[in-house]
Amino acid sequence: MTSYKVLDVNDDLPIRTKGEVHSGKVRSVYWLTDEDSARLIKEKEYKVPAGTELAIMVISDRISAFDCIWQGENGLNGVPGKGIALNTVASYWFRLFDEAGLAGNHIVDIPHPYVWIVRKASTVKVEAIARQYITGSMWRDYAKGTRNFCGIELPEGLNANQKLENVLITPSTKGIIEGVADIPPVDDVNITRENITNNLDVFNFKSADDVAKYEKLLVEGFGLISKELAKLDQIFVDTKFEFGYVEDLNGAQQLIYIDEVGTPDSSRIWDGAAYREGNIVENSKEGFRQLLINNVPESDVLLNKDRMAEREKLAKEYILPESVMLEVSNTYVGIASKIVGEAITIPEDPRQEVISILDADYGLIVK
């Protein structure tokens, strides 16, 4: 039995907050009181306007796939080191984006590898997806005869996992969009550029120019990560970015990167040597997704959105072997260590470390 402690529950930390803790599939967000936000901005000299709302964002080791959380045996309800791997990789890319002069991001401080202090952003309701290869759901739809993806027409004769001539931007909705005739009111629906430019307010864009700007930042960010991964003989296949607006020190609205970028959770990453030999070796969550598809009693439950109730029941009852969770851990920690150029150490007790640092160095723990 493994001796690792995973941070599987991350929404019950004794952090002083205002309002409810927002708990997502992987991260939990604790909005700080106005007093604590103002105090930290002054004490730590964060380069944000006075009055900016700050939050503690704590990542977990939970693993989500097909919109469900999955568990392992022996109480291993997370993947050891997954959270630290994701945060470390995203922080690394954000730093390179800054150095390349692309756009800022929402992180103002990193107290611990499992924790970011972030500033509040007005979120753009678009999942910004970029693809350089035809694979996954796009290939499945293409194989069934679909040629138009998000308003982009693909040529005949493409093969599975083939590199595309250009990076494709295939956005989808972030959250439920209501009141737009040709967009179904469900989460994560493919949309076209025209859908966005015709409904700027609905998607929370300030201007049509900012639609072009998000596309530019998406493609440039994709290109930077792709180039860096190529140096490691890794292929950046596709990814998802998110964007939002913040106010700069002069009071102007800025479009920035938010959430995470270029991680094994939000991207597909393939091993270059294996690809050249005609094989696909996944260094991302896609490997875990394929493992589930190949091992659950009926894969259609995972692939068919109309069977969501069955899928949720399956995820609650299906217990993965500890060896699988450790194999996934090796994938995440391995690719993260390779990207940042140094070995990632998995903390012995991440929960206690987080509490101790937020208490001693930030004064945010309720006694």
C-alpha positions, -999 to 999 in steps of 0.1 A, spaced: 0 0 0 13 34 -9 26 58 18 16 89 -2 -8 114 12 -29 130 -15 -48 163 -12 -81 150 -24 -104 173 -3 -94 209 -7 -125 229 1 -125 226 39 -92 243 48 -95 268 77 -89 299 56 -106 331 65 -129 340 36 -159 360 26 -188 340 12 -188 304 2 -157 284 -10 -161 277 -47 -152 240 -53 -145 229 -89 -135 195 -102 -98 200 -93 -94 235 -77 -111 253 -48 -112 291 -46 -113 309 -13 -122 346 -17 -104 367 9 -121 393 30 -116 429 17 -94 436 48 -71 406 40 -69 415 4 -59 451 11 -34 439 38 -16 414 16 -15 439 -14 3 463 9 25 439 29 36 418 -1 37 448 -25 16 431 -52 15 450 -84 -23 453 -86 -46 483 -80 -57 490 -44 -91 474 -39 -84 444 -60 -101 412 -47 -77 383 -40 -84 346 -36 -65 316 -24 -67 289 -51 -59 255 -38 -53 227 -63 -62 191 -54 -48 157 -65 -83 146 -76 -85 133 -112 -114 142 -134 -122 127 -167 -154 126 -187 -168 152 -163 -165 129 -133 -141 124 -104 -125 89 -102 -112 71 -71 -85 45 -64 -84 16 -39 -70 18 -4 -84 53 0 -62 67 -27 -88 92 -39 -63 112 -60 -31 109 -80 0 115 -59 18 147 -70 -8 156 -97 -17 189 -82 19 201 -78 27 189 -113 -1 209 -128 6 241 -109 43 239 -115 39 234 -153 13 262 -156 34 286 -136 64 278 -158 45 286 -190 30 318 -175 66 329 -167 77 322 -203 46 341 -216 56 371 -195 92 370 -208 79 367 -244 57 398 -238 24 380 -246 -1 388 -218 -3 388 -180 -21 362 -159 -42 360 -128 -15 348 -104 0 373 -80 18 350 -56 27 313 -52 29 306 -14 32 268 -19 33 245 -49 -3 235 -43 -14 272 -38 -18 303 -60 -29 337 -48 -49 350 -77 -67 383 -85 -104 384 -95 -110 386 -132 -141 391 -153 -141 358 -172 -146 355 -209 -172 327 -215 -152 309 -242 -131 278 -238 -102 288 -262 -92 256 -278 -63 252 -303 -55 220 -322 -25 211 -343 -34 174 -349 -67 156 -357 -74 133 -329 -98 125 -301 -134 138 -305 -125 157 -336 -112 126 -353 -142 106 -342 -165 132 -358 -144 134 -389 -144 96 -393 -183 98 -392 -183 123 -421 -182 157 -403 -160 182 -422 -170 215 -406 -157 222 -372 -166 255 -355 -170 271 -389 -137 257 -403 -139 234 -433 -114 205 -432 -103 188 -464 -110 152 -474 -85 124 -469 -71 132 -434 -59 103 -413 -62 97 -375 -35 116 -355 -23 135 -386 -7 169 -382 -28 197 -396 -15 224 -419 -24 252 -395 -33 255 -358 -71 254 -357 -91 275 -332 -121 255 -323 -138 274 -294 -166 261 -272 -188 277 -245 -176 281 -210 -207 276 -189 -243 277 -202 -251 304 -228 -287 314 -229 -307 335 -253 -287 329 -285 -308 311 -311 -281 288 -326 -263 279 -294 -279 251 -273 -281 262 -236 -257 235 -223 -221 237 -212 -191 230 -235 -208 234 -269 -188 240 -300 -192 275 -314 -180 295 -343 -161 328 -344 -192 344 -359 -212 332 -329 -188 351 -307 -185 383 -327 -223 385 -331 -228 382 -293 -199 400 -277 -218 409 -245 -231 373 -241 -195 360 -241 -183 389 -220 -160 404 -246 -154 442 -245 -149 446 -283 -145 427 -316 -108 436 -314 -105 416 -282 -118 385 -300 -89 389 -325 -66 395 -295 -77 363 -277 -71 343 -309 -36 359 -313 -27 352 -276 -40 316 -280 -20 309 -312 12 326 -299 9 308 -265 4 275 -283 34 282 -306 57 291 -276 47 259 -257 50 238 -289 85 251 -296 97 245 -260 82 209 -259 98 201 -293 132 207 -276 122 178 -253 110 157 -282 74 161 -271 45 171 -293 20 197 -283 -12 183 -298 -40 204 -286 -48 226 -256 -74 248 -239 -68 283 -226 -91 306 -207 -91 344 -207 -105 372 -185 -103 410 -179 -86 428 -151 -78 464 -144 -42 475 -146 -25 500 -124 -36 528 -147 -73 517 -145 -74 503 -181 -90 469 -189 -65 442 -198 -72 408 -214 -51 382 -195 -46 344 -193 -65 328 -164 -70 293 -151 -40 271 -163 -21 267 -195 -2 239 -212 -7 213 -184 -12 176 -189 -48 182 -178 -57 209 -203 -36 196 -232 -26 165 -251 11 159 -252 26 130 -272 61 115 -271 79 125 -303 100 94 -308 70 71 -305 49 92 -329 76 90 -356 74 52 -353 36 53 -358 27 50 -321 9 73 -297 23 75 -262 3 100 -241 21 122 -216 -12 138 -204 -46 130 -190 -56 115 -223 -37 84 -213 -60 81 -183 -90 87 -204 -80 59 -228 -74 36 -198 -109 42 -186 -124 36 -221 -106 3 -224 -114 -10 -189 -149 1 -179 -177 -24 -187 -192 -3 -215 -172 26 -230 -202 42 -246 -213 53 -211 -182 76 -211 -185 88 -246 -222 94 -248 -234 127 -232 -269 113 -231 -259 87 -206 -245 111 -180 -265 97 -151 -251 62 -158 -216 77 -161 -219 95 -127 -231 63 -110 -202 44 -126 -176 69 -114 -189 66 -78 -188 28 -78 -157 21 -101 -126 18 -79 -93 19 -98 -63 -3 -87 -37 16 -67 -11 6 -94 -31 25 -120 -32 57 -98 6 54 -93 11 49 -130 -9 81 -137 12 98 -110 44 88 -129 30 103 -161 21 137 -145 52 141 -124 74 127 -151 63 151 -178 62 181 -154 98 174 -142 109 171 -179 92 205 -188 106 225 -159 140 208 -160 141 196 -124 127 167 -103 94 175 -87 92 163 -51 58 151 -38 52 166 -4 47 141 25 16 160 38 5 187 14 -26 197 34 -6 204 66 21 222 46 -5 245 30 -21 254 63 12 261 80 24 284 53 -9 303 50 -8 308 87 28 317 93 35 338 62 1 352 53 -20 353 85 -50 337 68 -58 307 90 -87 308 114 -76 294 148 
